Amino acid sequence: MENEKAVLGALLFIVMVVGANFVMYAIARGAANSKQKGFWETIGKAMNTSIKKNDEMEELRRKMEALQKGKKED
């Protein structure tokens, strides 16, 4: 009884790992076969979005500070 549960747990773990690898393969394959751009361009664009978001947040922070300074002066 105990061995059957251990074997079932091991099989479940193996199926989960293989499933996760299949999903990652499908995502990478889809990015590589993108009709719009090449693989490295797609990966680079995905990596640069966080930098762009940080720049946008920095710009928003500066505008908020300018607005707050404008309120204090009035």
Biopython code that builds the backbone (N, CA, C, O; Angstrom):
import numpy as np
from Bio.PDB.StructureBuilder import StructureBuilder

atoms = [
    (1, "MET", "N", (0.830, -1.195, 0.000)),
    (1, "MET", "CA", (0.000, 0.000, 0.000)),
    (1, "MET", "C", (0.872, 1.256, 0.000)),
    (1, "MET", "O", (0.626, 2.187, -0.767)),
    (2, "GLU", "N", (1.880, 1.276, 0.854)),
    (2, "GLU", "CA", (2.768, 2.426, 0.957)),
    (2, "GLU", "C", (3.588, 2.601, -0.330)),
    (2, "GLU", "O", (3.787, 3.720, -0.801)),
    (3, "ASN", "N", (4.056, 1.484, -0.886)),
    (3, "ASN", "CA", (4.845, 1.551, -2.115)),
    (3, "ASN", "C", (4.000, 2.022, -3.288)),
    (3, "ASN", "O", (4.502, 2.729, -4.162)),
    (4, "GLU", "N", (2.746, 1.648, -3.323)),
    (4, "GLU", "CA", (1.876, 2.063, -4.413)),
    (4, "GLU", "C", (1.670, 3.574, -4.395)),
    (4, "GLU", "O", (1.638, 4.206, -5.451)),
    (5, "LYS", "N", (1.531, 4.152, -3.221)),
    (5, "LYS", "CA", (1.371, 5.604, -3.111)),
    (5, "LYS", "C", (2.650, 6.325, -3.533)),
    (5, "LYS", "O", (2.599, 7.371, -4.179)),
    (6, "ALA", "N", (3.789, 5.758, -3.163)),
    (6, "ALA", "CA", (5.063, 6.370, -3.542)),
    (6, "ALA", "C", (5.259, 6.325, -5.051)),
    (6, "ALA", "O", (5.711, 7.301, -5.649)),
    (7, "VAL", "N", (4.921, 5.200, -5.665)),
    (7, "VAL", "CA", (5.054, 5.072, -7.107)),
    (7, "VAL", "C", (4.081, 6.011, -7.812)),
    (7, "VAL", "O", (4.440, 6.645, -8.805)),
    (8, "LEU", "N", (2.862, 6.105, -7.312)),
    (8, "LEU", "CA", (1.873, 7.008, -7.889)),
    (8, "LEU", "C", (2.335, 8.465, -7.774)),
    (8, "LEU", "O", (2.185, 9.238, -8.721)),
    (9, "GLY", "N", (2.885, 8.835, -6.645)),
    (9, "GLY", "CA", (3.411, 10.184, -6.450)),
    (9, "GLY", "C", (4.574, 10.473, -7.385)),
    (9, "GLY", "O", (4.663, 11.565, -7.948)),
    (10, "ALA", "N", (5.468, 9.501, -7.555)),
    (10, "ALA", "CA", (6.610, 9.671, -8.458)),
    (10, "ALA", "C", (6.131, 9.834, -9.899)),
    (10, "ALA", "O", (6.644, 10.685, -10.626)),
    (11, "LEU", "N", (5.158, 9.032, -10.319)),
    (11, "LEU", "CA", (4.612, 9.148, -11.668)),
    (11, "LEU", "C", (3.940, 10.496, -11.882)),
    (11, "LEU", "O", (4.097, 11.108, -12.938)),
    (12, "LEU", "N", (3.196, 10.959, -10.892)),
    (12, "LEU", "CA", (2.549, 12.252, -10.982)),
    (12, "LEU", "C", (3.583, 13.368, -11.118)),
    (12, "LEU", "O", (3.400, 14.297, -11.905)),
    (13, "PHE", "N", (4.661, 13.274, -10.356)),
    (13, "PHE", "CA", (5.731, 14.271, -10.431)),
    (13, "PHE", "C", (6.377, 14.274, -11.816)),
    (13, "PHE", "O", (6.636, 15.335, -12.383)),
    (14, "ILE", "N", (6.632, 13.096, -12.350)),
    (14, "ILE", "CA", (7.249, 12.981, -13.670)),
    (14, "ILE", "C", (6.336, 13.569, -14.741)),
    (14, "ILE", "O", (6.798, 14.277, -15.637)),
    (15, "VAL", "N", (5.046, 13.276, -14.648)),
    (15, "VAL", "CA", (4.090, 13.813, -15.614)),
    (15, "VAL", "C", (4.044, 15.339, -15.525)),
    (15, "VAL", "O", (3.949, 16.009, -16.553)),
    (16, "MET", "N", (4.108, 15.889, -14.332)),
    (16, "MET", "CA", (4.096, 17.341, -14.173)),
    (16, "MET", "C", (5.339, 17.975, -14.792)),
    (16, "MET", "O", (5.237, 18.999, -15.468)),
    (17, "VAL", "N", (6.499, 17.387, -14.573)),
    (17, "VAL", "CA", (7.742, 17.921, -15.124)),
    (17, "VAL", "C", (7.728, 17.843, -16.644)),
    (17, "VAL", "O", (8.102, 18.807, -17.313)),
    (18, "VAL", "N", (7.308, 16.724, -17.197)),
    (18, "VAL", "CA", (7.247, 16.573, -18.650)),
    (18, "VAL", "C", (6.230, 17.558, -19.234)),
    (18, "VAL", "O", (6.477, 18.150, -20.285)),
    (19, "GLY", "N", (5.101, 17.736, -18.567)),
    (19, "GLY", "CA", (4.092, 18.684, -19.035)),
    (19, "GLY", "C", (4.612, 20.106, -19.031)),
    (19, "GLY", "O", (4.374, 20.850, -19.982)),
    (20, "ALA", "N", (5.319, 20.501, -17.978)),
    (20, "ALA", "CA", (5.885, 21.853, -17.907)),
    (20, "ALA", "C", (6.925, 22.060, -19.010)),
    (20, "ALA", "O", (6.986, 23.129, -19.619)),
    (21, "ASN", "N", (7.734, 21.044, -19.261)),
    (21, "ASN", "CA", (8.724, 21.149, -20.338)),
    (21, "ASN", "C", (8.045, 21.274, -21.698)),
    (21, "ASN", "O", (8.506, 22.032, -22.551)),
    (22, "PHE", "N", (6.977, 20.554, -21.904)),
    (22, "PHE", "CA", (6.243, 20.644, -23.167)),
    (22, "PHE", "C", (5.661, 22.036, -23.361)),
    (22, "PHE", "O", (5.715, 22.581, -24.464)),
    (23, "VAL", "N", (5.110, 22.614, -22.309)),
    (23, "VAL", "CA", (4.548, 23.964, -22.396)),
    (23, "VAL", "C", (5.650, 24.972, -22.720)),
    (23, "VAL", "O", (5.449, 25.839, -23.570)),
    (24, "MET", "N", (6.802, 24.879, -22.069)),
    (24, "MET", "CA", (7.911, 25.786, -22.346)),
    (24, "MET", "C", (8.419, 25.621, -23.777)),
    (24, "MET", "O", (8.752, 26.605, -24.436)),
    (25, "TYR", "N", (8.476, 24.397, -24.250)),
    (25, "TYR", "CA", (8.889, 24.139, -25.625)),
    (25, "TYR", "C", (7.911, 24.790, -26.603)),
    (25, "TYR", "O", (8.326, 25.396, -27.591)),
    (26, "ALA", "N", (6.629, 24.664, -26.328)),
    (26, "ALA", "CA", (5.614, 25.247, -27.204)),
    (26, "ALA", "C", (5.725, 26.772, -27.221)),
    (26, "ALA", "O", (5.577, 27.385, -28.278)),
    (27, "ILE", "N", (5.980, 27.384, -26.081)),
    (27, "ILE", "CA", (6.133, 28.842, -26.023)),
    (27, "ILE", "C", (7.362, 29.285, -26.813)),
    (27, "ILE", "O", (7.287, 30.234, -27.593)),
    (28, "ALA", "N", (8.481, 28.611, -26.619)),
    (28, "ALA", "CA", (9.713, 28.962, -27.332)),
    (28, "ALA", "C", (9.552, 28.721, -28.826)),
    (28, "ALA", "O", (10.036, 29.511, -29.636)),
    (29, "ARG", "N", (8.889, 27.658, -29.191)),
    (29, "ARG", "CA", (8.672, 27.347, -30.602)),
    (29, "ARG", "C", (7.786, 28.415, -31.257)),
    (29, "ARG", "O", (8.028, 28.823, -32.393)),
    (30, "GLY", "N", (6.771, 28.854, -30.532)),
    (30, "GLY", "CA", (5.901, 29.900, -31.050)),
    (30, "GLY", "C", (6.634, 31.213, -31.223)),
    (30, "GLY", "O", (6.395, 31.930, -32.195)),
    (31, "ALA", "N", (7.522, 31.543, -30.301)),
    (31, "ALA", "CA", (8.303, 32.776, -30.413)),
    (31, "ALA", "C", (9.283, 32.682, -31.571)),
    (31, "ALA", "O", (9.538, 33.674, -32.253)),
    (32, "ALA", "N", (9.829, 31.505, -31.796)),
    (32, "ALA", "CA", (10.801, 31.327, -32.876)),
    (32, "ALA", "C", (10.128, 31.369, -34.238)),
    (32, "ALA", "O", (10.742, 31.792, -35.218)),
    (33, "ASN", "N", (8.891, 30.943, -34.313)),
    (33, "ASN", "CA", (8.184, 30.900, -35.589)),
    (33, "ASN", "C", (7.299, 32.107, -35.815)),
    (33, "ASN", "O", (6.409, 32.076, -36.664)),
    (34, "SER", "N", (7.533, 33.164, -35.068)),
    (34, "SER", "CA", (6.732, 34.368, -35.225)),
    (34, "SER", "C", (6.875, 34.911, -36.641)),
    (34, "SER", "O", (7.988, 35.021, -37.156)),
    (35, "LYS", "N", (5.771, 35.246, -37.264)),
    (35, "LYS", "CA", (5.785, 35.735, -38.646)),
    (35, "LYS", "C", (6.291, 37.168, -38.732)),
    (35, "LYS", "O", (6.787, 37.587, -39.778)),
    (36, "GLN", "N", (6.173, 37.918, -37.650)),
    (36, "GLN", "CA", (6.512, 39.332, -37.687)),
    (36, "GLN", "C", (8.019, 39.574, -37.613)),
    (36, "GLN", "O", (8.561, 40.345, -38.404)),
    (37, "LYS", "N", (8.685, 38.933, -36.685)),
    (37, "LYS", "CA", (10.097, 39.216, -36.459)),
    (37, "LYS", "C", (10.838, 37.909, -36.196)),
    (37, "LYS", "O", (10.233, 36.846, -36.056)),
    (38, "GLY", "N", (12.143, 38.015, -36.134)),
    (38, "GLY", "CA", (12.977, 36.865, -35.847)),
    (38, "GLY", "C", (12.945, 36.515, -34.365)),
    (38, "GLY", "O", (12.400, 37.251, -33.542)),
    (39, "PHE", "N", (13.535, 35.390, -34.055)),
    (39, "PHE", "CA", (13.536, 34.889, -32.677)),
    (39, "PHE", "C", (14.211, 35.857, -31.726)),
    (39, "PHE", "O", (13.664, 36.175, -30.670)),
    (40, "TRP", "N", (15.400, 36.329, -32.091)),
    (40, "TRP", "CA", (16.143, 37.201, -31.181)),
    (40, "TRP", "C", (15.477, 38.559, -31.030)),
    (40, "TRP", "O", (15.551, 39.160, -29.959)),
    (41, "GLU", "N", (14.834, 39.053, -32.070)),
    (41, "GLU", "CA", (14.103, 40.310, -31.968)),
    (41, "GLU", "C", (12.918, 40.173, -31.027)),
    (41, "GLU", "O", (12.627, 41.075, -30.240)),
    (42, "THR", "N", (12.235, 39.034, -31.114)),
    (42, "THR", "CA", (11.096, 38.796, -30.233)),
    (42, "THR", "C", (11.551, 38.708, -28.782)),
    (42, "THR", "O", (10.925, 39.288, -27.895)),
    (43, "ILE", "N", (12.642, 37.983, -28.538)),
    (43, "ILE", "CA", (13.165, 37.851, -27.171)),
    (43, "ILE", "C", (13.640, 39.212, -26.665)),
    (43, "ILE", "O", (13.382, 39.574, -25.517)),
    (44, "GLY", "N", (14.328, 39.961, -27.515)),
    (44, "GLY", "CA", (14.804, 41.288, -27.114)),
    (44, "GLY", "C", (13.664, 42.224, -26.782)),
    (44, "GLY", "O", (13.736, 42.977, -25.811)),
    (45, "LYS", "N", (12.612, 42.184, -27.580)),
    (45, "LYS", "CA", (11.451, 43.030, -27.316)),
    (45, "LYS", "C", (10.799, 42.648, -25.993)),
    (45, "LYS", "O", (10.366, 43.519, -25.238)),
    (46, "ALA", "N", (10.728, 41.364, -25.714)),
    (46, "ALA", "CA", (10.145, 40.902, -24.454)),
    (46, "ALA", "C", (10.978, 41.372, -23.264)),
    (46, "ALA", "O", (10.430, 41.705, -22.213)),
    (47, "MET", "N", (12.291, 41.398, -23.426)),
    (47, "MET", "CA", (13.161, 41.826, -22.332)),
    (47, "MET", "C", (13.118, 43.338, -22.139)),
    (47, "MET", "O", (13.249, 43.813, -21.011)),
    (48, "ASN", "N", (12.940, 44.097, -23.201)),
    (48, "ASN", "CA", (12.973, 45.557, -23.128)),
    (48, "ASN", "C", (11.683, 46.169, -22.614)),
    (48, "ASN", "O", (11.665, 47.362, -22.311)),
    (49, "THR", "N", (10.618, 45.418, -22.503)),
    (49, "THR", "CA", (9.364, 45.993, -22.035)),
    (49, "THR", "C", (9.474, 46.460, -20.603)),
    (49, "THR", "O", (8.867, 47.468, -20.239)),
    (50, "SER", "N", (10.232, 45.756, -19.777)),
    (50, "SER", "CA", (10.368, 46.187, -18.390)),
    (50, "SER", "C", (11.123, 47.501, -18.302)),
    (50, "SER", "O", (10.806, 48.338, -17.456)),
    (51, "ILE", "N", (12.114, 47.698, -19.156)),
    (51, "ILE", "CA", (12.858, 48.960, -19.162)),
    (51, "ILE", "C", (11.935, 50.094, -19.602)),
    (51, "ILE", "O", (11.954, 51.178, -19.019)),
    (52, "LYS", "N", (11.135, 49.843, -20.625)),
    (52, "LYS", "CA", (10.212, 50.855, -21.110)),
    (52, "LYS", "C", (9.195, 51.217, -20.036)),
    (52, "LYS", "O", (8.872, 52.392, -19.859)),
    (53, "LYS", "N", (8.687, 50.220, -19.319)),
    (53, "LYS", "CA", (7.725, 50.477, -18.254)),
    (53, "LYS", "C", (8.365, 51.296, -17.141)),
    (53, "LYS", "O", (7.725, 52.182, -16.575)),
    (54, "ASN", "N", (9.626, 51.005, -16.825)),
    (54, "ASN", "CA", (10.315, 51.779, -15.798)),
    (54, "ASN", "C", (10.459, 53.234, -16.226)),
    (54, "ASN", "O", (10.304, 54.137, -15.405)),
    (55, "ASP", "N", (10.754, 53.471, -17.501)),
    (55, "ASP", "CA", (10.858, 54.840, -18.001)),
    (55, "ASP", "C", (9.518, 55.557, -17.909)),
    (55, "ASP", "O", (9.455, 56.728, -17.532)),
    (56, "GLU", "N", (8.452, 54.851, -18.254)),
    (56, "GLU", "CA", (7.124, 55.453, -18.174)),
    (56, "GLU", "C", (6.762, 55.776, -16.729)),
    (56, "GLU", "O", (6.173, 56.822, -16.455)),
    (57, "MET", "N", (7.110, 54.889, -15.811)),
    (57, "MET", "CA", (6.821, 55.134, -14.400)),
    (57, "MET", "C", (7.641, 56.307, -13.882)),
    (57, "MET", "O", (7.151, 57.094, -13.072)),
    (58, "GLU", "N", (8.876, 56.432, -14.336)),
    (58, "GLU", "CA", (9.724, 57.557, -13.926)),
    (58, "GLU", "C", (9.123, 58.869, -14.426)),
    (58, "GLU", "O", (9.103, 59.863, -13.699)),
    (59, "GLU", "N", (8.635, 58.872, -15.665)),
    (59, "GLU", "CA", (8.010, 60.068, -16.221)),
    (59, "GLU", "C", (6.749, 60.426, -15.443)),
    (59, "GLU", "O", (6.505, 61.600, -15.165)),
    (60, "LEU", "N", (5.959, 59.441, -15.095)),
    (60, "LEU", "CA", (4.748, 59.672, -14.309)),
    (60, "LEU", "C", (5.097, 60.235, -12.934)),
    (60, "LEU", "O", (4.422, 61.139, -12.441)),
    (61, "ARG", "N", (6.151, 59.703, -12.314)),
    (61, "ARG", "CA", (6.572, 60.189, -10.998)),
    (61, "ARG", "C", (6.990, 61.659, -11.071)),
    (61, "ARG", "O", (6.659, 62.449, -10.187)),
    (62, "ARG", "N", (7.719, 62.019, -12.131)),
    (62, "ARG", "CA", (8.143, 63.420, -12.282)),
    (62, "ARG", "C", (6.945, 64.336, -12.471)),
    (62, "ARG", "O", (6.908, 65.428, -11.904)),
    (63, "LYS", "N", (5.967, 63.910, -13.258)),
    (63, "LYS", "CA", (4.769, 64.727, -13.468)),
    (63, "LYS", "C", (3.992, 64.902, -12.170)),
    (63, "LYS", "O", (3.484, 65.987, -11.888)),
    (64, "MET", "N", (3.898, 63.832, -11.379)),
    (64, "MET", "CA", (3.184, 63.915, -10.099)),
    (64, "MET", "C", (3.900, 64.871, -9.152)),
    (64, "MET", "O", (3.252, 65.648, -8.451)),
    (65, "GLU", "N", (5.227, 64.823, -9.124)),
    (65, "GLU", "CA", (5.981, 65.741, -8.272)),
    (65, "GLU", "C", (5.772, 67.185, -8.719)),
    (65, "GLU", "O", (5.630, 68.078, -7.884)),
    (66, "ALA", "N", (5.754, 67.419, -10.035)),
    (66, "ALA", "CA", (5.533, 68.773, -10.551)),
    (66, "ALA", "C", (4.150, 69.262, -10.173)),
    (66, "ALA", "O", (3.986, 70.426, -9.805)),
    (67, "LEU", "N", (3.154, 68.399, -10.256)),
    (67, "LEU", "CA", (1.800, 68.789, -9.871)),
    (67, "LEU", "C", (1.700, 69.099, -8.381)),
    (67, "LEU", "O", (1.022, 70.045, -7.980)),
    (68, "GLN", "N", (2.380, 68.296, -7.567)),
    (68, "GLN", "CA", (2.349, 68.527, -6.121)),
    (68, "GLN", "C", (3.057, 69.828, -5.769)),
    (68, "GLN", "O", (2.612, 70.549, -4.877)),
    (69, "LYS", "N", (4.156, 70.140, -6.459)),
    (69, "LYS", "CA", (4.848, 71.405, -6.216)),
    (69, "LYS", "C", (3.961, 72.580, -6.629)),
    (69, "LYS", "O", (3.958, 73.622, -5.974)),
    (70, "GLY", "N", (3.219, 72.407, -7.705)),
    (70, "GLY", "CA", (2.301, 73.450, -8.170)),
    (70, "GLY", "C", (1.202, 73.705, -7.155)),
    (70, "GLY", "O", (0.796, 74.853, -6.969)),
    (71, "LYS", "N", (0.712, 72.672, -6.497)),
    (71, "LYS", "CA", (-0.319, 72.830, -5.468)),
    (71, "LYS", "C", (0.239, 73.573, -4.249)),
    (71, "LYS", "O", (-0.426, 74.439, -3.680)),
    (72, "LYS", "N", (1.468, 73.222, -3.859)),
    (72, "LYS", "CA", (2.063, 73.846, -2.683)),
    (72, "LYS", "C", (2.313, 75.338, -2.919)),
    (72, "LYS", "O", (2.197, 76.140, -1.993)),
    (73, "GLU", "N", (2.655, 75.708, -4.153)),
    (73, "GLU", "CA", (2.924, 77.111, -4.453)),
    (73, "GLU", "C", (1.642, 77.928, -4.446)),
    (73, "GLU", "O", (1.685, 79.121, -4.146)),
    (74, "ASP", "N", (0.493, 77.318, -4.769)),
    (74, "ASP", "CA", (-0.788, 78.044, -4.791)),
    (74, "ASP", "C", (-1.279, 78.179, -3.395)),
    (74, "ASP", "O", (-2.341, 78.756, -3.167)),
]
sb = StructureBuilder()
sb.init_structure("model")
sb.init_model(0)
sb.init_chain("A")
sb.init_seg("    ")
for serial, (resi, resn, name, xyz) in enumerate(atoms, 1):
    if name == "N":
        sb.init_residue(resn, " ", resi, " ")
    sb.init_atom(name, np.array(xyz, "f"), 0.0, 1.0, " ", f" {name:<3s}", serial, name[0])
structure = sb.get_structure()
